[in-house]
Amino acid sequence: MDPRLRQKLARGRAAPEAEIDLHGMRREEAFLALKSFLLRAQDNGARLVLVVTGKGNGPERTGTTPGVLRKYVPEWLRSAQYHAIVAAFEEAARPHGGSGALYVLLRRRKALSPNAPQKLL
């Protein structure tokens, strides 16, 4: 992500345009909710969104592994399924959730020509 944008977010001079909180969702439910949210945000012209995964019961708390969503969401965002949606992502600044949240920079949707066939989801 752009260092200037990162600094503005950390100082509270910029904010994500939309947010989804995945707390309490099962992995499959969270996967579908995340994809739907990102597609809607992209369709609405959003460029930066916040995805809250929560921190889980990570090593810093109980000596166990990090939360399921904290582990899987970055993997999903790197996958080919999200390539057309996600340009970049990184851990959120402390005011927006720190290590329990991610900033996601969305790609701009390509304008369709009027004669191009429409893709159904």
N, C-alpha and C positions, 0 to 999 in steps of 0.2 A: 504494500500500500504506500501511497505518497506520504513522505515524512511530515509534510505540512498538515495534511489532513489528520494524521495520527496525533500531532501536537494539538490541533484544535479540539479534537475529541477528548483528549486527556485534560485539557483546560476548561472544558465545558462550553467552548465557543461554537461547537458543531454538535449535532445529535443525529442518530440514525433516523431514517424516515419511517421505519416500521419496525415492529418487534414481535417475536414469537417466543413464548415460554413453553419449553418442552418438559418441565418438571412433572413427574408423576405418570408420564406416558411410557408404555412398553416400547421396546425397540421398533417393532413393525409399525405401530401406531405413529411413533415419532417420525419414522422415515417418510410415511405418506403425508403427514401434516407438514413436515419441512418442505418437501418438494412442492406441495400445493401452495404453501405460503410464498416460497421463492418465485414461483411462476406468476402468482397474482401480483406480487410486488413488482416484478419485472414488467408485467403488462401495464401496471399503473405508472410506470416511469421512474420508480425508485432506483437509486444508485447504491445506497448504503443502508443495510438493515442489521438488526441485532438479533442474534439467536442465543437464547438463554438455555444452557444445558444443565446448570447446577454443577456443584463440585463433587457430589457423591461423597462416599466415605473414603476419601483418598488417603495415601500414606501419611500426609501431614496431620491427619486426624486420628486414625485408628490403626495404621499399619497394614491396612488392606489395599486392594487395588482401587483405582479411580472409578467413578461412576460409569455405568454402561454408556449413557449418552455422551458423556464427556469424552469417552474413548472413541465411539463410533461416528459421531457427527463430523469430525474432521476427515475421517476416512471417506464418508459419503461425499463430502464437498470436493474431495480430490478425484472422485470417480468419474468415469466417462459419462455417466448419466447426468451429471451436473455441469459438464463442460460448457454447454451452450448457455448456462444460466450464471455461473459463478466465475468472476474474473480473478478474485483473490479473497483471502480471509486471514484473520489473525485474532489473537486473544484480545478481548476488550480491555479498555482502560478501567481502572478501579471504580470510577463513578458509574460505570455501566455494567458492573458485575465482575470485573477482573477475570480470573482464570475460570470462572463459572459461566462465561459468555464469550461469544465470538462476534466480531464485526465481519460482515460479508459484503463485499463489493460486487454488485451485479453487473453483468454485461448489458449493453444496450441491445434492445430487440432490433433486428434488421427489419427495415420497412419492406412490406410485401408489395409487389406490383399488383395493380387491380386485376390482372389476368392470371396471376399465379394461383395454383390450387391451394386451398386452405388445408392445414394439417389439423386433424381432430385429436384431442387428448384422450 
